Amino acid sequence: MILASAVARQRYHSNCEFRYLDSSRHQDTQTTKTSMSPRYQIPLAFLLALIAGYVDSYSVINYKVFASFMSGNTTMTGVEAGRGNLLDAARDLLPIPSFVAGIFIGTFILHCNPRHPLAQLFTLVAVLLTAAIATQFLGSLPVWINIVMLSLAMGIMNTTITRAGAQALSLGYVTGDLNYLGQHIALAVKREPLADAQHSRDTHTRRAALLAAVWTAFFLGTLIAGAIASRFTVWTLVPPTLILLTLAAVAPRLMPARSKRVSLNQK
């Protein structure tokens, strides 16, 4: 009786493992058809992190809020509210729902299965940055309009690249990247194997270097914007806008066109 029960359990787990592996193969096939090659993901992640840092710095200099660093805005909202500065607290709070709305829009577009999703997202972010530039010439418009547009743009851009190979990363939330960085360094020191290694050279040390490079790109973006904003205030957002329009033009070559989604129940 005990032997029969053990055999039954073994068959059950074998069947479950077979279903899991079969599902994983199907998902890998779908990912290959619809996602970008890591060859392009990594340099694109660096470039977009640089843009995120650049726009964040521009937003802090001109509006005293972060366009992509929502932890900072959350902290400042609490600080100003605690001090009784409700208008300043409202200003610091405004980017948060705008950023979340950008994440919603970007995710919604990606799941609508368009043929060239990255091209659409890059174009949309470029349009928002162009609108932010245009407001500089339209007289005394309320400051909150630009805060909303910049945070919305960064939220959308944050959905474009969420992984480089098998490594999860964030373009604007560098605290998360630094968290992963510290973990990989610790595991590299302990010589632990990388559980989800994609090839023989994919190690904890390599992942740590990747995340350090993303952080460095973000930092360089803030540095460049800080140097430019004082000299070219009105035109500071032109460089990232032109880069995003260029990316929108070349995105269809970097990422294959998506085919229509087929139900898993269909054969």
N, C-alpha and C positions, 0 to 999 in steps of 0.2 A: 504493500500500500504506500509506504514511504517512498520506495523507488519509483513507483508510477507517478506520484505527485511531483517528485524532483524532475522526472523526464518531461512532464507537462509544463512545469515552470520554465525549463530550458527551452522547449519549443516556443513558448510564449515570448520569452525575451529575444529569441532568435528572429521571430517574425517581426517584433517591434523594431529590432535593429535593422532588419532588411528594409522595412518601411521608411525608417529614418534616413538610411543611406540613399534609398531611391529618391526620397523627397529632396535630400541635399543635392543629389546630382541634377535633379530638375531645376532647383533654385540656382545652382552654379551655371547651368546652361542659360537660364533666363538672364542672370547677371552678366554673363559674357556678351549677350546680345544687346543689352540695354545700358551698360555702364561704361565708364571711361577707363582706359588702360591706366595702370599705375604709372606707366611711363610719362603720361601727361598729368596725372593727378597731383604728383608731388610738386613739380614746378608751378602748376596752377595754384596749388594751396599756398605756396610761398608768395606768389604775386597778389592773391586775394587777401592774405593776411597783411601784407604791406598796405594795401588799399584800406583795409579795415582800420589799421592803426592811423593812417593818414587822415581819414574822415573823422575818426574819434578825436584826434588832436585838434583838427579844425573846429569841431563842434565845441570842445572845451574852451578854446581860445575865444570864440565868438559868442557862445551862448551859455558857457559855464555848466554844461551838461555833457554826458557821454552819449555818443550815438550808438555804440555797440556794447559798452561795458555796463550791463544792467546792475551788477552787484554794487558798483560805485554809485549809481543813481539811487538804488534802494537805500544805501547807507546815508547818502546826503538828504534824502527825503525824510528819513527818521530824525536825523540831526536837526534839520531846519524846523521840522514840526515840533520837536522837543523844545526848541528855543522859542517857539511861538511865532516863527517867521512863516506864516502859512502860504503867502504868495511864492516865496522861494521854494517851499516844500512842494507846491503844486507844479512849479517849473521843473523841479528835479523828478517828479513823478511822471510827468507827461511822456518822456521817451519810452517808458516801460510798456504801456499798452500799445504804443505805436510800433515798437520792436516786435511784440508778440503778434500784432496784426501782420507785420512783414513776414514772420515765420509762417503764419497761417496762409498767406497768399502764395508764398514760395512753395510750401508743401502741397497746397491745393493744385497749383499748376503742374507740379511734378506728377501728381497722381491722376491728373486728367489725361496722362499718356500722350502728350504732344509729340510731334516728330522730332523736334529739336528743342528740348526743354531748357538747356543751358543758354541757348541763343536768346530765348524769350526772357529768361530771368536777367541775363546781363543787360539786355536792352531796356528792360523795365527799371533796373537800378540806375542805368545811365540817364534815362528820362527824368527820374526823380532828382538826380544830382544837377541836371541841366535846369530843372525848374527852380532848384535852390539857388543856382547862379542867377537866373532871370529875376528872382525876387529882389536882388540887390539893386536893380535898375527901376523898380516899380514904386519907388517912394517909401513912405513910412508904413510898411505892412507889419502886422503883429509878429513878434519874434517867434511865437509858438508855431507859426506855419512852417518855418524852416526846421524847427526842432522835430516836428512830426515827420516831415519829408525825409530828413537825414536818418532818423531812427527807423522809419519804415524801410528805407533803402537798405540799411545794414541788416535788418531782419531778413529781408528777401535774399540778400547776398549770402547770409549765413547758411542758407539751405542748399547752396550750389555744390559745395564740397564739404562732406562730413567725414570722409575717410581718405586716407592715402594708403592704398593697398588694403591691408587688414587692420591698420591702425586708425582708431577713431580719433578725430581731432575737431577743434573748433576754431573758426577764423577770428572771431572777436572775443571769445571767452578764454583768454590765455591762462586763467587760473586752472581751468580743467586740463589744458595742455601741460602745464607745469606739474599738476598732480600725476598725470601719466608719466611724465619725464622722471620724477622722483622714484616712482615705482620701478620703472625699467632700469634705472641706475642701481637701485638696491638689488634687484634680481640678477643684474649683470655681475655685480660684485660677488654674489653668492654662486655664480656660474649655473644658475637655473636655466633649463632649456625653455625656449619660447614655445608655448603650447600651440599657437596658431601660425607657426612659421610657414611662409609661402614658398620659400626656397632655402638653400643651404646658407646663403649669406644674410638671411633675415634673422637677426638676433636682437636681444634686448639692447645691446649697445647701438645697433643701427637704428632701432626705433627711438632711442633716447636722442640720438643725433638729429633725427628727423624732427622731433618735437622741439628741440632746442633751436633748430633752424626756423621753424614756424614762429616761435617766440621772437627770435631775432628780427625776422621780417616785419612783424608787427611793431617792434620797437623802432626799427629804421623808418617805418611809415610815420610814426609820431614825430620822430626827429626831423624828417624832411618837411613835414607840414609846419612844424614849429619854426623852421628856418624860412620857409616861403611865405607864410601867412602875414608876417609883419611887413613884407615888401609888396606882395601882390594880393591884397585882401580880397578884392572882388573876383579875381581869376584863380584863386587857390584850388578850386574844385575842378578846373579844366583838365589837368593831367589825368586824374583817375577816371573822369568821364570819357576821355579819348581812349584810355586803355580798355575800359569796359565795352565801348563800341567796337573796338578791334577784336576783343574776345568774342563778342556776339557774332562777328563776321566769320571768325575761324572756328567757332564751336561746332558747327555741323561736321567739320573734318576731324575734330578730336573725339567726337562721340557719335556712334552710328545712329541713324534715324530709327526711332522706335516703331515697331510694328504694332498692329492692333492687338489688344489684350485678348487672350483666348482662355476660356474657362477651363479649369483643371478637370472638370467632369467630362469635357468633350474629348474625343479620341480622334 
